[in-house]
């Protein structure tokens, strides 16, 4: 399931993936996802689409 809301995404990251959503972690991920030339970001867009990338960026900004 692809999360559609911040709360769904947060629950997935914290409970399913067992990742602590710290400010540092969020900053690291934002650096990757904001870089359109990054291979990981390009793969993410291919798999999940540009809209979901923008959702993820906005959700990480909330952390």
C-alpha positions in Angstrom: 0.0 0.0 0.0 1.3 3.4 -0.9 0.5 5.9 1.9 -1.9 8.7 0.9 -1.6 10.8 4.0 1.1 12.0 6.4 -0.3 9.8 9.2 -0.3 6.7 7.0 3.2 7.4 5.9 4.5 8.2 9.4 2.9 5.0 10.7 4.5 2.9 7.9 8.0 4.4 8.5 7.9 4.1 12.3 6.0 0.9 12.9 6.5 -1.2 9.7 10.0 0.0 8.8 11.2 0.6 12.4 12.9 3.9 11.4 13.0 6.8 13.9 11.9 9.9 12.1 14.5 12.3 13.5 15.2 15.7 12.2 18.6 14.5 11.0 17.1 11.5 9.1 14.6 13.8 7.5 17.3 16.2 6.4 19.3 13.4 4.9 16.4 12.1 2.9 15.3 15.5 1.8 18.8 16.1 0.4 18.4 13.0 -1.7 14.7 13.5 -2.8 15.2 17.1 -3.7 18.1 16.2 -6.1 16.4 15.3 -9.4 19.8 14.0 -10.7 20.2 11.5 -7.9 19.9 7.9 -9.1 17.8 7.0 -6.1 15.4 9.9 -6.7 15.0 9.0 -10.4 14.3 5.4 -9.5 11.7 6.5 -6.9 9.9 8.6 -9.5 9.9 5.7 -11.9 8.4 3.4 -9.3 6.0 5.8 -7.5 5.6 8.9 -9.7 6.3 12.6 -9.3 3.2 13.2 -7.2 4.3 10.7 -4.5 7.8 12.2 -4.5 6.3 15.6 -3.8 4.2 14.0 -1.0 7.3 12.4 0.5 9.2 15.7 0.3 6.3 17.6 2.0 6.0 14.9 4.7 9.7 14.9 5.5 9.5 18.7 5.8 6.9 18.2 8.6 9.4 16.2 10.6 
